[in-house]
Amino acid sequence: MKKLVSIMAIATLVFVGTLNANATTVQPMLSNANTVTTAATVSIIQDDGADTEESIGFHQELKNRFVEGGPGFMGIVLLCLILGLAFAIERIIYLNLSTTNTQKLADKVEDALKSGGLEAAKEVCRNTKGPVASIYYQGLERADESLEAAEKSIIAYGGVQMGQLEENVSWISLFIAIAPMLGFMGTVIGMIDAFDKIQAAGDMNPSLVAGGIKIALLTTVFGLIVAIILQVFYNYIIAKIDSIVNSMEDASITLMDMLVENKNK
């Protein structure tokens, strides 16, 4: 429940940030319109209009294209971006908090085993956050029974920790797949509408269908943009998970070596 609340909060922040970004572009649009009107009264509207078109930045052009695409499919594609980024940011925060210095933790646990035994080592793990410390604690908890029991506990709890690391990652891949599909659907629907206009007019006039075809293609463009953005975050998250899992496996081997050495002593 807490993770769901945090994801919704992040999605809200991303959505509010999008609204603020759109609001900041309204004033330049109004000022440009006033400039064009004033220039018309001074008979230099053509030169000023050219300067205005040259001054339009990438962000403003992207916003204009988004508005031209229509609120239907473009809004759904934007929602995919917002939710996908919310899940991605939540995972990145969680994975960064789960990253620990494995070698430093192993040295502390080994010193605690030598000086205070299992209880001292478990205390070190209690005071350390992250999946590696949790696996260490579970192995030390069963070390009194036997080395086999400790190994089974480490393997079982390692699977649990891996599942927690991969939680919500499937949602990101879902939005990566859905966004371009929605864009393609908007394009197909737009093309059908364009051909309906041709059929109704009974004439193949390019100007009659050019606007509809352009709007249809814009949905595909924005769907691909959303998929590309989310794919970058997805690959980073997968790489981060693989790194943590490798650290967990190395730490498990190190812990078993320490338990064997401690038992022999």
Summary of the structure (lengths in Angstrom):
residues: 265
radius of gyration: 28.7
end to end distance: 46.1
largest distance: 96.1
contacts: 805
relative contact order: 0.12
helix: 89%
strand: 0%
